[in-house]
Amino acid sequence: MNSYRNITARDVMITKVITLRPHVDAMDAIKIMLKHKIAGIPVVDNKGHYLGVFTEKNSLSLLIGIEYESNPTTEISQFVDTNAATIDEDTDLLTIVNIFLKKHYRRLPVLRDSKELVGLVCRRDVLRAFHRGVKKQNAPSESGVLFLSGLLEREESTVLSKQ
């Protein structure tokens, strides 16, 4: 079996991450989430430093706040989850799996130097890496293919047939 401890976030993360700025209007943020079919978006400052994540759940809190608490703003900054788990680039795949199993996260922002957002690992990225590893393990080796083709050739041979 492959050692999944040798696979890190750097190996499986996506690097083209949709991000938001804290001053974005909530309706614009929701529109982006709906358009891209994603449940949460990392929020970064102008330097690309990670501030937190804005999720569907945060959106619901914001909508309740607007309706019942007359929030003066619809900027997402007040609703960003700043305590969401993050990982660094060298976090191994099994650690990532354990985080996903123990917490209800769908995605983990990948940070460099605890501040710069460099990627995102989603549950699906982990499954894809696992599937590739298993598929690679179960792929027939060249010698096995040659051996099977050799058997087929022998069965078709007149030398092996008994009359």
N, C-alpha and C positions, 0 to 999 in steps of 0.2 A: 504494500500500500504506500502511496506517496506520503511523504511527510508534509502535512499541511502547515506545520510550523515554519517551514521554509518559504511559504508564500506569505507575502506581506500586503498591507493595504496599498502600497505603492504599485504592486503587481495587478491588483484587481480594480482599483478606483477609476472612476471617470474623472476626467480633468476639465472637461468643458461643462462647467456647472452654471446653471442659471442662478443669479444672486439678486438680492434686493438691497436697497439702501434704507436706513431707518426712517427717512422722511416720506417714503412712498405711501400713497393713499391706499387704504385697505381694499377698496373696490378694485383698484388697479392690480394689487397683489393677488387677490382672489381670481381675477380675470386671467392672470398669468398662470396660476396653478391649474385652473380649469383648461386653459388652452393646451398646456403641456402635459396634462393628466398626471400631475405630481401632487403629493400630499403635504409637502413642506419645502421651503426654500431657505437656504442660508442667507443671513443678513450680514453685510460687511460694510465697513466704513470706506472712505475714499481711497485709502491705502490698501484695501483688500484684506484688512484685519477682520477676523471673525468676531461678530458681536453676539450671535445666537441664531436661532432658526424661527421662522414664521410658518406655522402649520395650519392645517384645516381646523384643528382644535382651537388654536389661537384665534382664528377667524370667527369661530362660533362665540368665543368669549367677547370678542370685539363687538359682534352684532348684538349680543345681550346687553353689553355696556351702552351701546348707542340707544337701544330701545328703552331700557329701564333706568339707566343711571345718567342719562344725558351727557355722555362724554363730550368734552369740547372739541376733541380732535378725532379724525379717522386715520391719522398716521399710524403706521404699524409699530413704531418705536416702543410704545407702552405695552405692546402685546407680544414682543419677541421673547422667546424662551431662552434666557441667558444661561440656564443651568443644564441644558441638554448635553448629553454625553458627546464627547469628541474623541478622536484617536489621532495618533501621529502616523507618519508614513511607514514606520517600521513595526507597527502593530501586526502580529502574526494572525493568520486566518482563523485559528482555533480560538484565540482571544476574542476576535470579532464575532464569531459564532456564539460564544458564551454571552457576550453583551446582548446580542439579539435575542437569545433565549431567556435571559433574566429580565430584560426591560422590554417595553413595548415600542421600541424604536423601529422605524422602517429604513432609516438612513443614518449614517454616521459621517459628519464632516471630518475631513482629514486635514490636520493642521501641521504646519512646519513652524518650529520654534514657538509652539503654543499660541500662535496668533495669526499667521498667514494661512488663509484657506487655499489649499492646493488641489483638493479633490473631494470626492464624495463616494462612500461605499454604501450601496443599498443591499438589501437582502438578496435581491436577484443577482447582483454581481457575485456574491458568495456562492450562490447555487450554480452559477455559470462556471466559476472556477472549479468547484467540486465536480461538476459534470465533465468538464474537460479533462480533469485528472483521472476520473474513473474510465472515461472513454479511451484515454491514452493507454491506460493499464490493460484494458480488455482488447485492444486492437491486436489482431494477429501479427506475429512477427513475420518477417520475410521468409525465414527458414520454414515456418509452419505453412506458409502459403505454397512454397516450393514442394514441401513434403506432400501436401494434399494433392497438388497437381501431379506429382509423381505417382501417387496411388491411382489416380484416374487414368493415367497413361498405361500403367501396368494392367489394370482391369480390361482395358481395351486391347491389350496385346494378345496375339494368338499363341504366344509361348506359354502363358499362364492357363489357357483354357484346356480342359480335359475333355476328350471326345470318346 
